[in-house]
Amino acid sequence: METLVEHGKSEDRGDAGAPGTDSGDGGAAAKAGAGPEVQGGGPAGDAGGDAGADPEPGAGSGPRAEAGRAPGAEAGPEGSPDAEAGHASAAVTGPEDTPEAVPGTIRESAPDTTAEPARFARPARRQAERPQAARVLSRTVTVLAAILVVCTLVMPATIVDLGPATFFRLPGEAIVGAAILLALPRRPRVVAAAAGGVVLAALTVLNWLDMGFKQYLGRTFNLVLDWSLLGDAQSYLEDSLGRTATLAATAGLILLVLLLFAALAYAVVRLSDVLARHPATATRGTLIAGVVWITCSSFGVQLAGVPLAADSAAVTLQSQTERVSDTLKDEAEFQKVAKVDAFGATPPDQLVPDLRGKDVIFTFIESYGRSAIEDPIMAPGVDKTLAVRTEALKKAGYHAKSGWLTSATYGGSSWLGHSTSLSGLWVSNQQRYRTVMASDHLSLTKVFKKSGAWNTVGVMPGVQKAWPEQSFFGLEKVYNAFGLGYKGPKFSWSTMPDQYTLEQFQKRVHGKKHDKPLMSEVILTSSHQPWGPIPKMVGWDELGDGSIFKGIEAAGNKPADVIADTTKSRQEYGKSIQYSVTALTEWLERYGTKDTVLVFLGDHQPIARVSGNHASRDVPVSIVAKDPKVLDKIGGWGWSDGLRPAHDAPVWKMNLFRDRFLTAYGSTPHPKKG
């Protein structure tokens, strides 16, 4: 490497005061200004402050300035003001500014290009040209990085807990992270900071999922089981808002998540650089913050009812870890539970003998929950409908008794409610559902097939693909969304109106002659969210192929309008329940016989935005029949007369219904043990 002495040598070394000698004033000046080995003519300028890459203290090899220029000045274009300004602190006696040591010239040390890569030259030049703007921008970015990190650390796990006070807390994780980063050398520190940002982003995404699942399904997100539900959510949005809007929303969400990961990784690295540039101040601040956090945590100090000492990220990590562990344990335990069945070995002739000769129909009404009957916004309309329909059925010779069941699910995942009530097992997640469907546990509907005294059929307008569950439920034939001849429009997620479904059930199944009585399972879907548009009742003789609903669907509310308005969602939900109950009971009034027994119930409560953040999981259940002996069998249950269960009517867990129903109608228990 060419040294400054070699580059600027002069024949008259004593007079010129060449660098590297002690003779003369010029030599002293050169000796004082130059490092041991400094290249000339390289990029100059110190990034400085918080801008650019924020080099760590101690990096470099001393003052860096081009020959004949002020320290820190950037070499601009020849003849530019920046270039002229660079000579302010150096007296030049030579004819022109050259990199060589001209006699009589006082030289400053040249920049060390080995200490600072050339890629930093451009940001440094911009900073030198606009130092104040660069400083403000740098500090602004640092502040925004700190805000982003703190907000993600203190974010609550539920939407209802969101509030201004939530974000003015002291996160303990930030204090621990600062202490760790301060103790690390540069490279490990950068790696640790970037990794910490990625972990924090992952925890934030899981926190968002928890918030969404609690709002819609009343439970937290399960890292092991719930990824498949994201596909169902996308399908629901596509049915409700259209394919284009759904694809745009999905792309936007993916982009947001990617930006979150990149932004948090960058933010933590940037903050770690700030800590490293001011180690003494950062250490004192970390110690003080730690003492404050411990004090606030110990004494329960709160700000507007929210604890000042926060550990939200740590709680999220702990809860997710415990949830995964519990899920893996539950799988093994539930497999054992599913093998035990109180009626698993009961002989066919001892199953529901008191219902022989009856046409039994099990009907699920989507999202029919206690809130529909007791909420001040929805209840007036729904209760009036129940009262009117109770009287109409009574005039037709039917009577009803009603109670409450506590569903295993909330807000969605209807199949969990269906399988819980029919299997007698608490099927509260997808893993349990798969376990039950793969078992030989006796479902309530399969009881009728096993007895040999009934034909069994399912009407499932919500099923739009292969449905292997048919075997578990003991259904000899299933009519899905494509098997009912519907030519009308979809109503958001619902493939067809309930009135049309029931009319096709009558024409294809119930109204035909059979060699045996029928056991039918019918799923009604018109009360599925987003409750816009909602079908309206038409003349039963006018239903045809469903084309009559085209005008009704076109004139109805747009799904996006209902979703965006909480009050409207609640109102429209109530109307959808009124429609479904009316369609079902009018069908019974019109087509039922003295041997018809109708059991209908809700599968779960509607989402929290409609039912409330603290709503129960209770759903109504009713049994309707003309034969008084059918209701006499359940006289000891304490259920209310009519279609509306009283507020204080008995409440059972949904999985208890199967065994109590089988026992009430004469089934003899013969346990089967795994």
Residue pairs with C-beta under 8 A, 6 or more apart in sequence:
1 37
1 39
2 39
2 40
3 20
3 37
3 38
4 19
4 20
4 30
4 34
4 38
4 40
4 101
4 107
4 109
4 110
5 18
5 19
5 20
7 40
7 99
7 100
7 101
8 18
8 19
8 100
8 101
8 107
9 18
9 101
10 16
10 18
10 101
10 103
12 103
13 21
13 23
14 21
14 23
14 24
15 24
15 103
16 24
16 26
16 101
16 103
16 104
17 23
17 24
17 25
17 26
17 27
17 28
17 29
17 30
18 26
18 27
18 30
18 101
19 27
19 30
19 31
19 34
19 101
19 107
20 27
20 30
20 31
21 27
21 31
22 28
22 31
26 103
26 104
26 105
26 106
29 106
29 107
30 101
30 106
30 107
33 63
33 106
33 107
33 108
33 109
34 107
34 109
34 110
35 61
35 62
35 109
35 112
38 61
38 62
38 109
38 110
38 111
38 112
39 110
39 111
39 112
39 113
39 114
40 66
40 67
40 99
40 110
41 66
41 67
41 99
41 110
42 110
42 111
42 112
42 113
42 118
43 75
43 111
43 113
43 116
43 118
43 120
43 121
43 124
44 64
44 65
44 66
44 69
44 72
44 73
44 74
44 75
44 111
45 64
45 72
45 73
45 74
45 111
45 121
45 124
45 125
45 127
45 128
46 64
46 72
46 124
47 53
47 54
47 55
47 116
47 120
47 123
47 124
47 127
48 72
48 124
48 127
49 127
49 134
49 135
49 138
50 135
50 138
50 139
50 141
50 142
50 274
51 123
51 127
51 134
51 135
51 137
51 138
52 120
52 123
52 124
52 127
52 138
53 120
53 123
54 270
54 273
54 274
54 277
55 116
56 186
56 273
56 276
56 277
57 276
57 277
59 115
59 116
60 112
60 115
60 116
61 112
61 114
61 115
62 109
62 112
63 71
63 108
63 109
64 71
64 72
64 109
64 110
64 111
64 112
64 115
64 116
65 71
65 72
65 73
65 108
65 109
65 110
65 111
66 73
66 75
66 86
66 108
66 110
66 111
67 99
67 107
67 108
67 110
68 86
68 87
68 90
68 92
68 97
68 105
68 107
68 108
69 75
69 86
69 87
69 90
69 108
70 85
70 86
70 87
70 88
70 89
70 90
70 108
71 89
71 108
72 128
73 82
73 85
73 86
73 128
74 82
74 86
74 121
74 124
74 125
74 128
74 129
75 82
75 83
75 86
76 82
76 83
76 86
76 125
77 83
82 128
82 129
87 97
89 108
90 105
90 106
90 107
90 108
91 105
91 106
92 102
92 105
92 106
93 102
93 103
93 104
93 105
94 102
94 103
94 104
94 105
99 110
101 107
126 134
127 134
127 135
141 270
142 270
142 271
142 274
144 267
145 266
145 267
145 268
145 270
145 271
146 267
146 271
148 263
148 264
148 267
149 174
149 200
149 264
149 267
149 268
149 271
150 167
150 171
150 174
151 167
152 200
152 201
152 203
152 204
152 264
152 313
153 171
153 173
153 174
153 200
153 310
153 312
153 313
154 166
154 167
154 169
154 171
154 310
154 312
155 166
155 167
155 204
155 207
155 312
156 162
156 166
156 211
156 312
157 207
157 210
157 211
157 214
157 220
157 312
157 315
157 316
158 210
158 211
158 214
158 215
159 211
159 214
159 215
160 613
163 304
163 306
164 304
165 303
165 304
165 305
165 306
166 306
168 303
169 303
169 306
169 307
169 308
169 309
169 310
170 289
170 292
170 293
170 296
170 308
170 309
170 310
171 310
171 311
171 312
171 313
172 293
172 297
172 309
172 310
172 311
172 314
173 311
173 313
173 314
174 289
175 286
175 289
175 290
175 293
177 196
177 268
178 275
178 282
178 285
178 286
178 289
179 286
179 290
180 192
181 189
181 192
181 193
181 272
181 275
181 276
182 275
182 276
182 279
182 282
182 283
182 286
184 192
186 276
189 272
189 276
190 269
190 272
192 272
193 265
193 268
193 269
193 271
193 272
194 265
194 268
194 269
196 268
197 261
197 264
197 265
197 266
197 267
197 268
197 269
198 261
198 264
198 265
200 264
200 268
200 313
201 257
201 260
201 261
201 264
201 265
202 261
203 313
203 316
203 317
203 320
204 260
204 264
205 257
205 260
206 221
206 223
206 316
206 320
207 312
207 316
209 221
209 226
210 220
210 221
210 316
212 221
213 219
213 220
213 221
213 226
214 220
214 608
215 411
215 607
215 608
215 609
216 411
216 412
216 607
216 608
217 409
217 410
217 411
217 412
217 413
217 607
218 409
218 410
218 411
218 605
218 608
218 617
219 410
220 319
220 323
222 323
222 327
222 429
223 320
223 323
223 324
224 323
224 324
224 327
224 328
224 431
225 327
225 429
225 430
225 431
226 430
228 430
229 413
229 430
234 246
234 250
236 493
236 529
237 245
237 246
237 249
238 246
239 490
239 492
239 493
240 492
240 493
240 529
240 530
240 559
240 560
240 563
241 249
241 559
241 560
245 560
274 282
275 282
276 282
293 309
294 309
295 301
296 307
296 308
296 309
297 307
297 309
300 307
301 307
301 308
301 309
302 308
327 429
327 431
330 431
330 432
331 431
331 435
334 431
334 432
334 435
335 435
336 674
337 425
338 425
338 435
338 436
338 439
338 441
338 674
339 439
339 441
339 672
339 673
339 674
340 671
340 672
340 673
340 674
341 424
341 441
341 442
341 671
341 672
342 424
342 659
342 669
342 671
343 351
343 442
343 447
343 659
343 662
343 667
343 669
343 670
343 671
343 672
344 440
344 441
344 442
344 670
344 671
344 672
345 670
345 671
345 672
346 667
346 668
346 669
346 670
347 668
347 670
348 450
348 451
348 452
349 451
350 666
350 667
350 668
350 670
351 447
351 448
351 450
351 451
351 662
351 667
352 447
352 448
352 451
352 662
352 665
352 666
352 667
353 665
353 666
353 667
354 629
354 633
354 664
354 665
354 666
355 597
355 630
355 665
355 666
356 453
356 517
357 517
357 595
358 517
358 595
358 596
358 597
358 625
358 627
358 630
359 510
359 517
359 518
359 519
359 520
359 593
359 595
359 596
359 597
360 448
360 454
360 517
360 518
360 519
360 520
360 597
360 599
361 510
361 518
361 519
361 520
361 521
361 522
361 596
361 597
361 598
361 599
361 600
362 422
362 444
362 445
362 519
362 520
362 521
362 522
362 599
362 600
363 521
363 522
363 523
363 524
363 584
363 598
363 599
363 600
363 601
364 414
364 417
364 418
364 521
364 522
364 523
364 524
364 600
364 601
364 602
364 603
365 524
365 527
365 577
365 580
365 581
365 584
365 600
365 601
365 602
365 603
366 414
366 523
366 524
366 525
366 526
366 527
366 528
366 580
366 602
366 603
367 414
367 527
367 528
367 529
367 573
367 576
367 577
367 602
367 603
367 604
367 605
367 606
368 527
368 577
368 580
368 581
368 601
368 602
368 603
368 619
368 620
369 407
369 602
369 604
369 605
369 606
369 611
369 615
369 617
369 618
369 619
369 620
370 404
370 605
370 615
370 616
370 618
370 619
370 620
371 378
371 605
371 606
371 610
371 611
371 612
371 615
372 378
372 379
372 382
372 573
372 574
372 577
372 602
372 606
372 620
373 379
373 382
373 383
373 386
373 620
373 644
373 645
374 647
375 570
375 574
375 611
375 612
377 567
377 570
377 571
377 574
378 570
378 571
378 573
378 574
378 577
378 610
379 574
381 574
381 575
381 578
382 574
382 577
382 578
382 581
383 644
385 577
385 578
385 581
385 582
386 581
386 642
386 643
386 644
387 642
387 644
389 581
389 582
389 585
389 586
389 643
390 400
390 642
390 643
390 644
392 585
392 586
392 589
393 399
393 400
393 585
393 588
393 589
393 624
393 643
396 588
396 589
396 592
397 594
397 626
398 588
398 589
398 592
398 624
398 625
398 626
399 624
399 625
399 626
399 628
399 631
399 641
400 622
400 623
400 624
400 631
400 641
400 642
400 643
401 622
401 623
401 631
401 634
401 637
401 639
401 640
401 641
401 642
402 620
402 621
402 622
402 623
402 639
402 640
402 641
402 642
402 643
402 644
402 645
402 649
403 620
403 621
403 637
403 638
403 639
403 640
403 645
403 649
403 650
403 651
403 652
404 618
404 619
404 620
404 621
404 645
404 649
404 650
404 651
404 652
405 421
405 601
405 618
405 619
405 621
405 651
405 652
405 653
405 654
405 657
406 616
406 617
406 618
406 619
406 651
406 652
406 653
406 654
407 416
407 417
407 420
407 602
407 603
407 604
407 605
407 617
407 618
407 619
407 654
408 416
408 417
408 420
408 426
408 427
408 428
408 617
408 654
408 655
409 416
409 417
409 420
409 428
409 603
409 604
409 617
410 604
410 605
410 617
411 604
411 605
411 606
411 607
411 608
411 611
412 604
412 607
413 430
413 604
414 462
414 523
414 603
414 604
415 433
415 469
416 427
416 428
416 429
416 430
416 433
416 604
417 602
417 603
417 604
417 619
417 654
418 523
418 603
419 425
419 427
419 433
419 436
419 437
419 443
420 426
420 427
420 428
420 654
420 655
421 444
421 601
421 654
421 655
421 657
421 658
422 443
422 444
422 445
422 473
422 658
423 436
423 441
423 443
423 444
423 655
423 658
424 441
424 444
424 655
424 656
424 657
424 658
424 659
425 432
425 436
425 441
425 655
426 432
426 653
426 654
426 655
427 433
427 436
427 655
436 472
437 468
437 469
437 472
439 472
441 472
442 450
443 472
443 473
443 474
443 658
444 657
444 658
444 661
444 662
445 456
445 473
445 474
445 475
445 519
445 521
446 456
446 472
446 473
446 474
447 474
447 662
447 667
448 454
448 456
448 474
448 519
449 456
449 474
449 475
449 476
449 519
450 474
453 516
453 517
454 516
454 517
454 518
454 519
455 476
455 514
455 515
455 516
455 517
455 518
455 519
456 474
456 475
456 476
456 477
456 518
456 519
456 520
456 521
457 475
457 476
457 477
457 478
457 479
457 509
457 518
457 519
457 520
457 521
458 470
458 473
458 475
458 477
458 478
458 479
458 520
458 521
458 522
458 523
459 478
459 479
459 484
459 501
459 504
459 505
459 509
459 520
459 521
459 522
459 523
460 467
460 478
460 479
460 480
460 481
460 521
460 523
461 479
461 480
461 481
461 484
461 486
461 494
461 495
461 496
461 501
461 523
461 524
461 525
462 481
462 494
462 495
462 523
462 525
462 528
463 478
463 480
463 481
464 480
464 481
464 482
464 495
467 478
467 480
470 478
473 521
475 521
479 504
479 505
479 508
479 509
481 495
481 496
484 496
484 500
484 501
484 504
484 508
485 504
485 545
485 546
486 495
486 496
486 500
486 504
486 545
486 546
487 545
487 546
487 547
488 496
488 497
488 500
488 545
488 546
488 547
488 548
488 549
488 550
488 553
489 549
489 550
489 553
489 554
490 496
490 553
491 497
491 526
491 533
491 534
491 535
491 549
491 553
491 556
492 528
492 529
492 530
492 531
492 532
492 533
492 559
493 525
493 528
493 529
493 530
494 525
494 526
494 528
495 525
496 525
496 546
497 526
497 535
497 546
497 549
497 583
498 524
498 525
498 526
498 535
498 579
498 580
498 583
498 584
499 535
499 537
499 538
499 540
499 543
499 583
499 586
499 587
500 543
500 546
500 549
501 522
501 524
501 525
502 522
502 524
502 583
502 584
502 587
503 540
503 543
503 587
505 520
505 522
505 587
506 587
506 591
509 518
509 520
510 518
510 520
510 591
511 591
517 595
524 580
524 583
524 584
526 534
526 535
526 576
526 579
526 580
526 583
527 573
527 576
527 577
527 579
527 580
529 569
529 573
529 606
529 607
529 610
530 559
530 562
530 563
530 569
531 562
531 569
531 572
531 573
531 575
531 576
532 556
532 557
532 558
532 559
532 561
532 562
532 563
532 572
533 552
533 553
533 555
533 556
533 557
533 558
533 559
534 556
534 557
534 572
534 575
534 576
534 579
535 549
535 552
535 553
535 579
536 552
536 579
537 579
537 582
537 583
537 586
538 548
538 549
538 552
540 586
540 590
542 548
557 568
557 572
561 568
562 568
562 569
562 572
563 569
566 609
566 610
569 609
569 610
570 610
573 606
573 610
581 643
584 598
584 600
585 624
585 643
588 596
588 598
588 624
592 598
592 626
593 626
594 626
594 627
595 626
595 627
596 625
596 626
597 623
597 624
597 625
597 627
597 630
598 622
598 623
598 624
598 625
599 621
599 622
599 623
599 624
599 661
600 621
600 622
600 624
601 619
601 620
601 621
601 622
602 619
602 620
602 621
603 619
604 617
604 619
605 611
605 615
605 616
605 617
605 618
605 619
608 615
618 651
619 654
620 644
620 645
621 645
621 657
622 643
622 645
623 630
623 631
623 634
623 639
624 643
625 631
633 664
633 665
634 664
637 650
637 660
637 664
638 649
638 650
639 645
639 649
639 650
640 646
640 649
652 660
663 669
